[in-house]
Amino acid sequence: MGPHPGRRGDIMGEIADMMLEGLLDEETGEYIGDQNIKRYGFSSPGFPVSYEREWRKSSAPEFVCDICKKPLKSRRGLLQHQRDKHNKRWR
């Protein structure tokens, strides 16, 4: 242990508080106060925020069934859907 026993718990508590307040991204731990100012008008919106999760959702490719136009999240899901719902076989 270092010269300040118990200090690590204090720091971890402060980090958790900053994530709950929205100053740090709840998934990555990065400072996001500047992005919050642009979006909410202040650096700490008072609730957990994750720009990482929003980025993943917006950049996820969608596959659309050409028969019924149903959107699917993966190519494998598309192939399984077409096999199960439309009896389309791939070789």
Backbone as XML, in Angstrom:
<?xml version="1.0"?>
<chain id="A" units="angstrom">
  <residue number="1" name="MET">
    <atom name="N" x="0.829" y="-1.193" z="0.000"/>
    <atom name="CA" x="0.000" y="0.000" z="0.000"/>
    <atom name="C" x="0.863" y="1.241" z="0.000"/>
  </residue>
  <residue number="2" name="GLY">
    <atom name="N" x="0.323" y="2.280" z="-0.585"/>
    <atom name="CA" x="1.047" y="3.542" z="-0.658"/>
    <atom name="C" x="0.931" y="4.307" z="0.647"/>
  </residue>
  <residue number="3" name="PRO">
    <atom name="N" x="1.358" y="5.550" z="0.626"/>
    <atom name="CA" x="1.350" y="6.359" z="1.848"/>
    <atom name="C" x="-0.042" y="6.770" z="2.311"/>
  </residue>
  <residue number="4" name="HIS">
    <atom name="N" x="-1.058" y="6.607" z="1.453"/>
    <atom name="CA" x="-2.407" y="7.022" z="1.820"/>
    <atom name="C" x="-3.362" y="5.835" z="1.730"/>
  </residue>
  <residue number="5" name="PRO">
    <atom name="N" x="-3.401" y="4.975" z="2.765"/>
    <atom name="CA" x="-4.314" y="3.845" z="2.698"/>
    <atom name="C" x="-5.767" y="4.325" z="2.621"/>
  </residue>
  <residue number="6" name="GLY">
    <atom name="N" x="-6.534" y="3.695" z="1.759"/>
    <atom name="CA" x="-7.932" y="4.060" z="1.612"/>
    <atom name="C" x="-8.178" y="5.165" z="0.590"/>
  </residue>
  <residue number="7" name="ARG">
    <atom name="N" x="-7.135" y="5.826" z="0.135"/>
    <atom name="CA" x="-7.299" y="6.934" z="-0.816"/>
    <atom name="C" x="-7.834" y="6.445" z="-2.150"/>
  </residue>
  <residue number="8" name="ARG">
    <atom name="N" x="-7.470" y="5.228" z="-2.570"/>
    <atom name="CA" x="-7.947" y="4.689" z="-3.852"/>
    <atom name="C" x="-9.470" y="4.603" z="-3.866"/>
  </residue>
  <residue number="9" name="GLY">
    <atom name="N" x="-10.065" y="4.207" z="-2.774"/>
    <atom name="CA" x="-11.520" y="4.145" z="-2.682"/>
    <atom name="C" x="-12.164" y="5.505" z="-2.851"/>
  </residue>
  <residue number="10" name="ASP">
    <atom name="N" x="-11.518" y="6.537" z="-2.310"/>
    <atom name="CA" x="-12.042" y="7.891" z="-2.463"/>
    <atom name="C" x="-12.026" y="8.313" z="-3.922"/>
  </residue>
  <residue number="11" name="ILE">
    <atom name="N" x="-10.929" y="8.009" z="-4.621"/>
    <atom name="CA" x="-10.807" y="8.379" z="-6.026"/>
    <atom name="C" x="-11.827" y="7.612" z="-6.862"/>
  </residue>
  <residue number="12" name="MET">
    <atom name="N" x="-11.991" y="6.322" z="-6.596"/>
    <atom name="CA" x="-12.955" y="5.526" z="-7.349"/>
    <atom name="C" x="-14.371" y="6.035" z="-7.102"/>
  </residue>
  <residue number="13" name="GLY">
    <atom name="N" x="-14.653" y="6.476" z="-5.904"/>
    <atom name="CA" x="-15.965" y="7.039" z="-5.609"/>
    <atom name="C" x="-16.208" y="8.328" z="-6.366"/>
  </residue>
  <residue number="14" name="GLU">
    <atom name="N" x="-15.171" y="9.159" z="-6.494"/>
    <atom name="CA" x="-15.285" y="10.402" z="-7.248"/>
    <atom name="C" x="-15.512" y="10.117" z="-8.722"/>
  </residue>
  <residue number="15" name="ILE">
    <atom name="N" x="-14.828" y="9.113" z="-9.264"/>
    <atom name="CA" x="-15.002" y="8.747" z="-10.670"/>
    <atom name="C" x="-16.427" y="8.246" z="-10.909"/>
  </residue>
  <residue number="16" name="ALA">
    <atom name="N" x="-16.919" y="7.412" z="-10.017"/>
    <atom name="CA" x="-18.291" y="6.907" z="-10.152"/>
    <atom name="C" x="-19.291" y="8.051" z="-10.090"/>
  </residue>
  <residue number="17" name="ASP">
    <atom name="N" x="-19.074" y="8.997" z="-9.191"/>
    <atom name="CA" x="-19.962" y="10.159" z="-9.102"/>
    <atom name="C" x="-19.939" y="10.971" z="-10.399"/>
  </residue>
  <residue number="18" name="MET">
    <atom name="N" x="-18.755" y="11.133" z="-10.990"/>
    <atom name="CA" x="-18.641" y="11.895" z="-12.233"/>
    <atom name="C" x="-19.353" y="11.181" z="-13.381"/>
  </residue>
  <residue number="19" name="MET">
    <atom name="N" x="-19.328" y="9.841" z="-13.377"/>
    <atom name="CA" x="-20.061" y="9.088" z="-14.400"/>
    <atom name="C" x="-21.566" y="9.231" z="-14.200"/>
  </residue>
  <residue number="20" name="LEU">
    <atom name="N" x="-22.015" y="9.173" z="-12.954"/>
    <atom name="CA" x="-23.444" y="9.305" z="-12.674"/>
    <atom name="C" x="-23.956" y="10.708" z="-12.990"/>
  </residue>
  <residue number="21" name="GLU">
    <atom name="N" x="-23.093" y="11.700" z="-12.856"/>
    <atom name="CA" x="-23.474" y="13.081" z="-13.172"/>
    <atom name="C" x="-23.395" y="13.370" z="-14.664"/>
  </residue>
  <residue number="22" name="GLY">
    <atom name="N" x="-22.710" y="12.511" z="-15.412"/>
    <atom name="CA" x="-22.599" y="12.704" z="-16.855"/>
    <atom name="C" x="-21.360" y="13.439" z="-17.303"/>
  </residue>
  <residue number="23" name="LEU">
    <atom name="N" x="-20.403" y="13.691" z="-16.403"/>
    <atom name="CA" x="-19.156" y="14.340" z="-16.798"/>
    <atom name="C" x="-18.217" y="13.383" z="-17.524"/>
  </residue>
  <residue number="24" name="LEU">
    <atom name="N" x="-18.282" y="12.099" z="-17.163"/>
    <atom name="CA" x="-17.477" y="11.070" z="-17.815"/>
    <atom name="C" x="-18.402" y="10.100" z="-18.539"/>
  </residue>
  <residue number="25" name="ASP">
    <atom name="N" x="-17.972" y="9.624" z="-19.705"/>
    <atom name="CA" x="-18.731" y="8.622" z="-20.452"/>
    <atom name="C" x="-18.869" y="7.385" z="-19.573"/>
  </residue>
  <residue number="26" name="GLU">
    <atom name="N" x="-20.089" y="6.880" z="-19.422"/>
    <atom name="CA" x="-20.304" y="5.761" z="-18.500"/>
    <atom name="C" x="-19.706" y="4.453" z="-18.994"/>
  </residue>
  <residue number="27" name="GLU">
    <atom name="N" x="-19.370" y="4.344" z="-20.286"/>
    <atom name="CA" x="-18.755" y="3.120" z="-20.798"/>
    <atom name="C" x="-17.244" y="3.223" z="-20.897"/>
  </residue>
  <residue number="28" name="THR">
    <atom name="N" x="-16.727" y="4.368" z="-21.353"/>
    <atom name="CA" x="-15.292" y="4.482" z="-21.587"/>
    <atom name="C" x="-14.548" y="5.227" z="-20.493"/>
  </residue>
  <residue number="29" name="GLY">
    <atom name="N" x="-15.253" y="6.041" z="-19.711"/>
    <atom name="CA" x="-14.613" y="6.830" z="-18.663"/>
    <atom name="C" x="-13.970" y="8.106" z="-19.184"/>
  </residue>
  <residue number="30" name="GLU">
    <atom name="N" x="-14.150" y="8.422" z="-20.458"/>
    <atom name="CA" x="-13.569" y="9.641" z="-21.027"/>
    <atom name="C" x="-14.365" y="10.859" z="-20.579"/>
  </residue>
  <residue number="31" name="TYR">
    <atom name="N" x="-13.657" y="12.006" z="-20.477"/>
    <atom name="CA" x="-14.314" y="13.273" z="-20.166"/>
    <atom name="C" x="-15.173" y="13.696" z="-21.352"/>
  </residue>
  <residue number="32" name="ILE">
    <atom name="N" x="-16.459" y="13.968" z="-21.119"/>
    <atom name="CA" x="-17.364" y="14.353" z="-22.206"/>
    <atom name="C" x="-18.100" y="15.654" z="-21.903"/>
  </residue>
  <residue number="33" name="GLY">
    <atom name="N" x="-17.589" y="16.405" z="-20.946"/>
    <atom name="CA" x="-18.247" y="17.661" z="-20.566"/>
    <atom name="C" x="-18.389" y="18.631" z="-21.713"/>
  </residue>
  <residue number="34" name="ASP">
    <atom name="N" x="-17.375" y="18.719" z="-22.591"/>
    <atom name="CA" x="-17.452" y="19.646" z="-23.722"/>
    <atom name="C" x="-18.548" y="19.244" z="-24.705"/>
  </residue>
  <residue number="35" name="GLN">
    <atom name="N" x="-18.687" y="17.949" z="-24.979"/>
    <atom name="CA" x="-19.765" y="17.486" z="-25.862"/>
    <atom name="C" x="-21.126" y="17.723" z="-25.214"/>
  </residue>
  <residue number="36" name="ASN">
    <atom name="N" x="-21.205" y="17.567" z="-23.891"/>
    <atom name="CA" x="-22.463" y="17.808" z="-23.191"/>
    <atom name="C" x="-22.892" y="19.265" z="-23.301"/>
  </residue>
  <residue number="37" name="ILE">
    <atom name="N" x="-21.926" y="20.186" z="-23.265"/>
    <atom name="CA" x="-22.249" y="21.607" z="-23.398"/>
    <atom name="C" x="-22.923" y="21.856" z="-24.742"/>
  </residue>
  <residue number="38" name="LYS">
    <atom name="N" x="-22.384" y="21.244" z="-25.803"/>
    <atom name="CA" x="-22.975" y="21.414" z="-27.134"/>
    <atom name="C" x="-24.382" y="20.816" z="-27.188"/>
  </residue>
  <residue number="39" name="ARG">
    <atom name="N" x="-24.589" y="19.698" z="-26.512"/>
    <atom name="CA" x="-25.869" y="18.990" z="-26.604"/>
    <atom name="C" x="-26.904" y="19.474" z="-25.590"/>
  </residue>
  <residue number="40" name="TYR">
    <atom name="N" x="-26.487" y="19.650" z="-24.333"/>
    <atom name="CA" x="-27.431" y="19.966" z="-23.262"/>
    <atom name="C" x="-27.351" y="21.409" z="-22.767"/>
  </residue>
  <residue number="41" name="GLY">
    <atom name="N" x="-26.278" y="22.107" z="-23.129"/>
    <atom name="CA" x="-26.114" y="23.486" z="-22.669"/>
    <atom name="C" x="-25.288" y="23.620" z="-21.405"/>
  </residue>
  <residue number="42" name="PHE">
    <atom name="N" x="-24.900" y="22.510" z="-20.796"/>
    <atom name="CA" x="-24.032" y="22.522" z="-19.613"/>
    <atom name="C" x="-23.243" y="21.231" z="-19.579"/>
  </residue>
  <residue number="43" name="SER">
    <atom name="N" x="-22.140" y="21.224" z="-18.820"/>
    <atom name="CA" x="-21.216" y="20.089" z="-18.868"/>
    <atom name="C" x="-21.718" y="18.856" z="-18.124"/>
  </residue>
  <residue number="44" name="SER">
    <atom name="N" x="-22.587" y="19.043" z="-17.147"/>
    <atom name="CA" x="-23.062" y="17.919" z="-16.336"/>
    <atom name="C" x="-24.582" y="17.840" z="-16.384"/>
  </residue>
  <residue number="45" name="PRO">
    <atom name="N" x="-25.135" y="16.942" z="-17.225"/>
    <atom name="CA" x="-26.592" y="16.885" z="-17.338"/>
    <atom name="C" x="-27.300" y="16.277" z="-16.130"/>
  </residue>
  <residue number="46" name="GLY">
    <atom name="N" x="-26.564" y="15.603" z="-15.246"/>
    <atom name="CA" x="-27.176" y="15.033" z="-14.053"/>
    <atom name="C" x="-27.641" y="13.600" z="-14.205"/>
  </residue>
  <residue number="47" name="PHE">
    <atom name="N" x="-27.291" y="12.965" z="-15.308"/>
    <atom name="CA" x="-27.620" y="11.565" z="-15.510"/>
    <atom name="C" x="-26.512" y="10.930" z="-16.354"/>
  </residue>
  <residue number="48" name="PRO">
    <atom name="N" x="-26.336" y="9.594" z="-16.280"/>
    <atom name="CA" x="-25.277" y="8.936" z="-17.037"/>
    <atom name="C" x="-25.472" y="9.099" z="-18.548"/>
  </residue>
  <residue number="49" name="VAL">
    <atom name="N" x="-24.364" y="9.338" z="-19.251"/>
    <atom name="CA" x="-24.380" y="9.534" z="-20.695"/>
    <atom name="C" x="-23.305" y="8.646" z="-21.309"/>
  </residue>
  <residue number="50" name="SER">
    <atom name="N" x="-23.584" y="8.083" z="-22.484"/>
    <atom name="CA" x="-22.568" y="7.334" z="-23.211"/>
    <atom name="C" x="-22.641" y="7.666" z="-24.692"/>
  </residue>
  <residue number="51" name="TYR">
    <atom name="N" x="-21.688" y="8.458" z="-25.139"/>
    <atom name="CA" x="-21.601" y="8.753" z="-26.567"/>
    <atom name="C" x="-21.072" y="7.533" z="-27.315"/>
  </residue>
  <residue number="52" name="GLU">
    <atom name="N" x="-20.312" y="6.687" z="-26.656"/>
    <atom name="CA" x="-19.790" y="5.466" z="-27.266"/>
    <atom name="C" x="-20.938" y="4.550" z="-27.696"/>
  </residue>
  <residue number="53" name="ARG">
    <atom name="N" x="-21.904" y="4.368" z="-26.830"/>
    <atom name="CA" x="-23.048" y="3.509" z="-27.143"/>
    <atom name="C" x="-23.860" y="4.100" z="-28.298"/>
  </residue>
  <residue number="54" name="GLU">
    <atom name="N" x="-24.067" y="5.422" z="-28.283"/>
    <atom name="CA" x="-24.798" y="6.070" z="-29.374"/>
    <atom name="C" x="-24.057" y="5.915" z="-30.690"/>
  </residue>
  <residue number="55" name="TRP">
    <atom name="N" x="-22.728" y="6.022" z="-30.644"/>
    <atom name="CA" x="-21.938" y="5.878" z="-31.866"/>
    <atom name="C" x="-22.070" y="4.460" z="-32.423"/>
  </residue>
  <residue number="56" name="ARG">
    <atom name="N" x="-22.009" y="3.461" z="-31.533"/>
    <atom name="CA" x="-22.149" y="2.070" z="-31.992"/>
    <atom name="C" x="-23.510" y="1.832" z="-32.633"/>
  </residue>
  <residue number="57" name="LYS">
    <atom name="N" x="-24.573" y="2.365" z="-32.024"/>
    <atom name="CA" x="-25.916" y="2.171" z="-32.576"/>
    <atom name="C" x="-26.057" y="2.826" z="-33.942"/>
  </residue>
  <residue number="58" name="SER">
    <atom name="N" x="-25.506" y="4.028" z="-34.097"/>
    <atom name="CA" x="-25.664" y="4.747" z="-35.354"/>
    <atom name="C" x="-24.796" y="4.178" z="-36.461"/>
  </residue>
  <residue number="59" name="SER">
    <atom name="N" x="-23.699" y="3.514" z="-36.107"/>
    <atom name="CA" x="-22.801" y="3.006" z="-37.137"/>
    <atom name="C" x="-23.013" y="1.516" z="-37.432"/>
  </residue>
  <residue number="60" name="ALA">
    <atom name="N" x="-23.961" y="0.893" z="-36.742"/>
    <atom name="CA" x="-24.206" y="-0.536" z="-36.966"/>
    <atom name="C" x="-24.855" y="-0.734" z="-38.337"/>
  </residue>
  <residue number="61" name="PRO">
    <atom name="N" x="-24.290" y="-1.610" z="-39.161"/>
    <atom name="CA" x="-24.884" y="-1.825" z="-40.482"/>
    <atom name="C" x="-26.206" y="-2.571" z="-40.362"/>
  </residue>
  <residue number="62" name="GLU">
    <atom name="N" x="-27.131" y="-2.231" z="-41.227"/>
    <atom name="CA" x="-28.394" y="-2.941" z="-41.254"/>
    <atom name="C" x="-28.503" y="-3.706" z="-42.554"/>
  </residue>
  <residue number="63" name="PHE">
    <atom name="N" x="-29.039" y="-4.869" z="-42.469"/>
    <atom name="CA" x="-29.295" y="-5.695" z="-43.633"/>
    <atom name="C" x="-30.808" y="-5.780" z="-43.783"/>
  </residue>
  <residue number="64" name="VAL">
    <atom name="N" x="-31.293" y="-5.638" z="-44.998"/>
    <atom name="CA" x="-32.730" y="-5.621" z="-45.248"/>
    <atom name="C" x="-33.096" y="-6.799" z="-46.139"/>
  </residue>
  <residue number="65" name="CYS">
    <atom name="N" x="-34.128" y="-7.518" z="-45.733"/>
    <atom name="CA" x="-34.618" y="-8.639" z="-46.532"/>
    <atom name="C" x="-35.209" y="-8.083" z="-47.828"/>
  </residue>
  <residue number="66" name="ASP">
    <atom name="N" x="-34.738" y="-8.579" z="-48.955"/>
    <atom name="CA" x="-35.230" y="-8.080" z="-50.240"/>
    <atom name="C" x="-36.639" y="-8.574" z="-50.550"/>
  </residue>
  <residue number="67" name="ILE">
    <atom name="N" x="-37.150" y="-9.529" z="-49.785"/>
    <atom name="CA" x="-38.489" y="-10.069" z="-50.019"/>
    <atom name="C" x="-39.543" y="-9.293" z="-49.222"/>
  </residue>
  <residue number="68" name="CYS">
    <atom name="N" x="-39.325" y="-9.143" z="-47.913"/>
    <atom name="CA" x="-40.333" y="-8.485" z="-47.070"/>
    <atom name="C" x="-39.872" y="-7.149" z="-46.491"/>
  </residue>
  <residue number="69" name="LYS">
    <atom name="N" x="-38.627" y="-6.762" z="-46.764"/>
    <atom name="CA" x="-38.060" y="-5.476" z="-46.328"/>
    <atom name="C" x="-37.837" y="-5.376" z="-44.820"/>
  </residue>
  <residue number="70" name="LYS">
    <atom name="N" x="-37.763" y="-6.497" z="-44.137"/>
    <atom name="CA" x="-37.508" y="-6.490" z="-42.700"/>
    <atom name="C" x="-36.034" y="-6.148" z="-42.454"/>
  </residue>
  <residue number="71" name="PRO">
    <atom name="N" x="-35.733" y="-5.163" z="-41.572"/>
    <atom name="CA" x="-34.333" y="-4.848" z="-41.251"/>
    <atom name="C" x="-33.773" y="-5.856" z="-40.249"/>
  </residue>
  <residue number="72" name="LEU">
    <atom name="N" x="-32.548" y="-6.287" z="-40.487"/>
    <atom name="CA" x="-31.869" y="-7.221" z="-39.590"/>
    <atom name="C" x="-30.489" y="-6.670" z="-39.274"/>
  </residue>
  <residue number="73" name="LYS">
    <atom name="N" x="-29.915" y="-7.105" z="-38.161"/>
    <atom name="CA" x="-28.653" y="-6.548" z="-37.690"/>
    <atom name="C" x="-27.414" y="-7.177" z="-38.301"/>
  </residue>
  <residue number="74" name="SER">
    <atom name="N" x="-27.521" y="-8.398" z="-38.816"/>
    <atom name="CA" x="-26.326" y="-9.067" z="-39.340"/>
    <atom name="C" x="-26.662" y="-9.849" z="-40.608"/>
  </residue>
  <residue number="75" name="ARG">
    <atom name="N" x="-25.622" y="-10.151" z="-41.366"/>
    <atom name="CA" x="-25.815" y="-10.942" z="-42.587"/>
    <atom name="C" x="-26.311" y="-12.349" z="-42.229"/>
  </residue>
  <residue number="76" name="ARG">
    <atom name="N" x="-25.749" y="-12.895" z="-41.174"/>
    <atom name="CA" x="-26.176" y="-14.227" z="-40.733"/>
    <atom name="C" x="-27.659" y="-14.215" z="-40.365"/>
  </residue>
  <residue number="77" name="GLY">
    <atom name="N" x="-28.101" y="-13.164" z="-39.650"/>
    <atom name="CA" x="-29.505" y="-13.038" z="-39.306"/>
    <atom name="C" x="-30.387" y="-12.935" z="-40.540"/>
  </residue>
  <residue number="78" name="LEU">
    <atom name="N" x="-29.896" y="-12.206" z="-41.548"/>
    <atom name="CA" x="-30.631" y="-12.082" z="-42.806"/>
    <atom name="C" x="-30.794" y="-13.443" z="-43.477"/>
  </residue>
  <residue number="79" name="LEU">
    <atom name="N" x="-29.712" y="-14.202" z="-43.557"/>
    <atom name="CA" x="-29.770" y="-15.516" z="-44.194"/>
    <atom name="C" x="-30.697" y="-16.466" z="-43.426"/>
  </residue>
  <residue number="80" name="GLN">
    <atom name="N" x="-30.624" y="-16.430" z="-42.101"/>
    <atom name="CA" x="-31.497" y="-17.288" z="-41.298"/>
    <atom name="C" x="-32.959" y="-16.875" z="-41.455"/>
  </residue>
  <residue number="81" name="HIS">
    <atom name="N" x="-33.208" y="-15.570" z="-41.487"/>
    <atom name="CA" x="-34.568" y="-15.077" z="-41.671"/>
    <atom name="C" x="-35.133" y="-15.545" z="-43.015"/>
  </residue>
  <residue number="82" name="GLN">
    <atom name="N" x="-34.351" y="-15.378" z="-44.077"/>
    <atom name="CA" x="-34.829" y="-15.774" z="-45.399"/>
    <atom name="C" x="-35.051" y="-17.282" z="-45.484"/>
  </residue>
  <residue number="83" name="ARG">
    <atom name="N" x="-34.198" y="-18.036" z="-44.821"/>
    <atom name="CA" x="-34.370" y="-19.493" z="-44.800"/>
    <atom name="C" x="-35.638" y="-19.883" z="-44.054"/>
  </residue>
  <residue number="84" name="ASP">
    <atom name="N" x="-35.836" y="-19.290" z="-42.869"/>
    <atom name="CA" x="-36.954" y="-19.691" z="-42.011"/>
    <atom name="C" x="-38.300" y="-19.122" z="-42.449"/>
  </residue>
  <residue number="85" name="LYS">
    <atom name="N" x="-38.325" y="-17.871" z="-42.889"/>
    <atom name="CA" x="-39.595" y="-17.219" z="-43.204"/>
    <atom name="C" x="-40.005" y="-17.329" z="-44.666"/>
  </residue>
  <residue number="86" name="HIS">
    <atom name="N" x="-39.016" y="-17.417" z="-45.560"/>
    <atom name="CA" x="-39.324" y="-17.393" z="-46.989"/>
    <atom name="C" x="-38.901" y="-18.663" z="-47.708"/>
  </residue>
  <residue number="87" name="ASN">
    <atom name="N" x="-38.397" y="-19.623" z="-46.948"/>
    <atom name="CA" x="-37.948" y="-20.912" z="-47.499"/>
    <atom name="C" x="-36.919" y="-20.734" z="-48.616"/>
  </residue>
  <residue number="88" name="LYS">
    <atom name="N" x="-36.100" y="-19.710" z="-48.460"/>
    <atom name="CA" x="-35.057" y="-19.429" z="-49.454"/>
    <atom name="C" x="-33.780" y="-20.146" z="-49.016"/>
  </residue>
  <residue number="89" name="ARG">
    <atom name="N" x="-33.227" y="-20.958" z="-49.863"/>
    <atom name="CA" x="-32.030" y="-21.732" z="-49.548"/>
    <atom name="C" x="-30.826" y="-21.143" z="-50.249"/>
  </residue>
  <residue number="90" name="TRP">
    <atom name="N" x="-29.727" y="-21.052" z="-49.537"/>
    <atom name="CA" x="-28.473" y="-20.547" z="-50.098"/>
    <atom name="C" x="-27.526" y="-21.727" z="-50.285"/>
  </residue>
  <residue number="91" name="ARG">
    <atom name="N" x="-26.788" y="-21.712" z="-51.344"/>
    <atom name="CA" x="-25.816" y="-22.786" z="-51.603"/>
    <atom name="C" x="-24.444" y="-22.225" z="-51.753"/>
  </residue>
</chain>
